[in-house]
Amino acid sequence: MTFENFVKNFKKMLDYNKVGMVLFHNGIVRGTSRNGNKVNKIKVKVNFNKIDNIIKEFSNKKGIFKVDVFAFQGEFQAGDNLLFVAVAGDYRENVFPVLEQLVNRIKIEAVEKIEF
């Protein structure tokens, strides 16, 4: 899955009579850790059932009409895609916070990452 295809497929599913904003997140592998150490590769394990439950929860937030997530699992190097997230809703005050909360929940609850 490419980010371009993810965006294209997501936008095809929207009701533009209701949707006034779409936000996308493209998480990628950084070449350094949070403490500044070089990262040669990372290994990612995804709990897809947990992601499905989080999507259902966030799809019911005020003003949100569609949420989608595509998570990659395996070994990756700097620059590789890890996570695509899309949120469509009515107004920015509803959509911006949901995207941030959604990405944080997925990273905390549904993704395990080991840096090498």
C-alpha positions as CSV (number, residue, x, y, z in Angstrom):
1,M,0.0,0.0,0.0
2,T,1.3,3.4,-0.9
3,F,0.3,6.6,0.8
4,E,-1.1,7.9,-2.5
5,N,-3.3,4.9,-2.8
6,F,-4.4,5.2,0.8
7,V,-5.5,8.8,0.3
8,K,-7.2,8.1,-3.0
9,N,-9.2,5.1,-1.7
10,F,-10.2,7.0,1.5
11,K,-11.4,10.1,-0.4
12,K,-13.6,7.8,-2.7
13,M,-15.6,6.7,0.4
14,L,-16.6,10.2,1.6
15,D,-20.0,12.0,1.5
16,Y,-19.0,15.5,0.6
17,N,-22.4,16.8,1.6
18,K,-21.2,16.3,5.2
19,V,-17.4,16.3,5.1
20,G,-15.6,19.6,5.2
21,M,-12.1,18.5,6.3
22,V,-9.9,15.5,5.8
23,L,-6.6,15.0,7.7
24,F,-3.9,12.4,6.9
25,H,-1.0,11.2,8.9
26,N,2.0,9.4,7.3
27,G,4.2,7.9,10.1
28,I,7.7,7.0,8.9
29,V,10.9,5.6,10.4
30,R,13.3,8.2,11.7
31,G,17.0,7.6,11.4
32,T,17.6,8.6,15.1
33,S,15.8,7.6,18.3
34,R,14.3,10.2,20.6
35,N,17.5,10.3,22.6
36,G,19.6,11.0,19.5
37,N,21.1,7.5,18.9
38,K,21.4,6.2,15.3
39,V,18.7,3.7,14.3
40,N,19.8,1.1,11.8
41,K,16.4,-0.6,11.6
42,I,13.2,-1.1,13.6
43,K,11.0,-4.1,14.1
44,V,7.2,-3.4,14.4
45,K,4.5,-5.7,15.7
46,V,0.9,-4.5,15.2
47,N,-2.2,-5.6,17.1
48,F,-4.8,-5.3,14.3
49,N,-7.7,-6.2,16.5
50,K,-6.9,-3.3,18.8
51,I,-6.6,-0.9,15.9
52,D,-10.1,-2.0,14.7
53,N,-11.5,-1.3,18.1
54,I,-9.9,2.1,18.3
55,I,-11.2,3.0,14.8
56,K,-14.7,2.1,15.9
57,E,-14.4,4.2,19.0
58,F,-13.1,7.3,17.2
59,S,-15.6,6.9,14.3
60,N,-18.3,7.8,16.9
61,K,-16.7,11.1,18.0
62,K,-18.7,14.3,17.4
63,G,-18.4,15.5,13.8
64,I,-16.4,12.5,12.6
65,F,-17.8,10.6,9.6
66,K,-14.9,8.3,8.5
67,V,-11.7,7.0,10.1
68,D,-9.2,4.6,8.5
69,V,-5.8,3.2,9.4
70,F,-3.2,1.2,7.6
71,A,-0.4,-0.1,9.7
72,F,2.8,-1.9,8.5
73,Q,4.3,-4.8,10.4
74,G,7.8,-6.2,10.1
75,E,11.3,-4.8,9.8
76,F,12.0,-1.3,8.4
77,Q,14.7,1.3,7.8
78,A,14.8,5.1,7.9
79,G,12.3,6.6,5.5
80,D,10.0,3.6,5.3
81,N,6.3,4.1,5.9
82,L,4.9,2.7,9.1
83,L,1.4,4.1,9.7
84,F,-1.2,5.8,7.6
85,V,-4.2,7.4,9.4
86,A,-7.1,9.3,7.9
87,V,-9.9,11.2,9.6
88,A,-12.8,12.9,7.8
89,G,-15.2,15.2,9.6
90,D,-17.3,18.3,9.5
91,Y,-15.2,21.0,10.9
92,R,-11.5,21.5,11.9
93,E,-12.3,21.9,15.6
94,N,-13.6,18.3,15.5
95,V,-11.1,16.7,13.2
96,F,-7.7,18.1,14.4
97,P,-8.0,16.8,18.0
98,V,-9.3,13.4,16.8
99,L,-6.4,12.8,14.5
100,E,-3.9,13.6,17.2
101,Q,-5.7,11.4,19.8
102,L,-6.1,8.6,17.3
103,V,-2.4,8.4,16.4
104,N,-1.4,8.6,20.0
105,R,-3.7,5.8,21.0
106,I,-2.6,3.5,18.2
107,K,1.1,4.1,19.0
108,I,0.6,3.5,22.7
109,E,-2.0,0.6,22.6
110,A,-1.6,-1.2,19.3
111,V,2.0,-1.0,18.1
112,E,5.2,-2.5,19.6
113,K,8.4,-1.1,18.3
114,I,12.0,-2.2,18.8
115,E,14.9,0.0,17.6
116,F,18.2,-1.5,16.5
